[in-house]
């Protein structure tokens, strides 16, 4: 289960960002997971729950957003529909994966000191 190492890295990144902004609290962490990322959303959520104790994420909820798989023709830019043959119907060239394989830390909701 590499989701535990992914969760550790996620928490470490949130801690770096919170420290850099002198945040007093982290309220929510949002991660976008593509179906081809190789990460199981349920296992990542479980790992996060186990690992967040004692970190700046201890009280922070984890929001997981899905992503869609996108295939696109590099030559003409046409996007292929889901389930289509991975060959551009317009120009006949092979399509390339253009989305759905990423794991992205999309948003961190922090409580930071006000600047006067």
Secondary structure, DSSP 8 states (H G I E B T S, - for coil): -THHHHHHHHHHHHHHHHHHTTEEEEEEEEEEE-TTSS--HHHHHHHHHHH-TTSTTTT-EEEEEE---EEEETTT--EE-TT--SB-TTT--BEEEEES--EEEEEEEEEE----
